[in-house]
């Protein structure tokens, strides 16, 4: 059996592998116990942080 003969099987296995990885990432992201952490990370761009003084542009 040569590598050319294994190509169709390898293609289907990669499809299954990536689908399982995708499902794992979605499950990990949407797991109920991670809700607080993900909400806190989602608020980071909206937080109004005051710039730290002492830098070149600090006032």
C-alpha positions as CSV (number, residue, x, y, z in Angstrom):
1,X,0.0,0.0,0.0
2,X,1.5,3.3,-1.0
3,X,0.9,6.8,0.2
4,X,-1.2,7.6,-2.8
5,X,-3.6,4.8,-1.7
6,X,-3.9,6.3,1.8
7,X,-4.7,9.9,0.6
8,X,-8.5,9.5,0.5
9,X,-8.6,8.0,4.0
10,X,-6.2,10.6,5.4
11,X,-8.4,13.4,4.0
12,X,-11.5,12.0,5.8
13,X,-9.6,11.6,9.0
14,X,-8.3,15.2,8.9
15,X,-11.9,16.3,8.4
16,X,-13.1,14.3,11.4
17,X,-10.1,15.5,13.5
18,X,-10.7,19.2,12.8
19,X,-14.4,18.8,13.4
20,X,-13.7,17.2,16.8
21,X,-11.2,20.0,17.7
22,X,-13.8,22.6,16.7
23,X,-16.4,21.0,18.9
24,X,-13.9,20.9,21.8
25,X,-13.1,24.6,21.5
26,X,-16.8,25.5,21.3
27,X,-17.6,23.3,24.3
28,X,-14.6,24.8,26.3
29,X,-15.7,28.3,25.5
30,X,-19.4,27.9,26.3
31,X,-18.9,25.8,29.4
32,X,-21.1,27.3,32.2
33,X,-18.3,27.5,34.8
34,X,-16.3,29.8,32.6
35,X,-19.0,32.4,32.3
36,X,-17.6,34.9,34.8
37,X,-14.1,34.8,33.3
38,X,-15.3,35.3,29.8
39,X,-17.6,38.1,30.7
40,X,-14.7,39.8,32.5
41,X,-12.5,39.4,29.5
42,X,-15.3,40.7,27.3
43,X,-15.5,44.0,29.3
44,X,-11.7,44.7,29.0
45,X,-12.1,46.9,25.9
46,X,-14.9,48.9,27.5
47,X,-13.1,49.7,30.7
48,X,-12.1,53.3,31.0
49,X,-8.6,53.1,32.5
50,X,-6.8,56.3,33.3
51,X,-3.3,56.5,31.8
52,X,-0.5,56.0,34.2
53,X,1.6,59.2,34.7
54,X,5.3,59.4,34.6
55,X,5.6,58.5,30.9
56,X,6.6,60.7,28.1
57,X,3.0,61.6,27.4
58,X,1.8,61.5,31.0
59,X,0.1,64.6,32.3
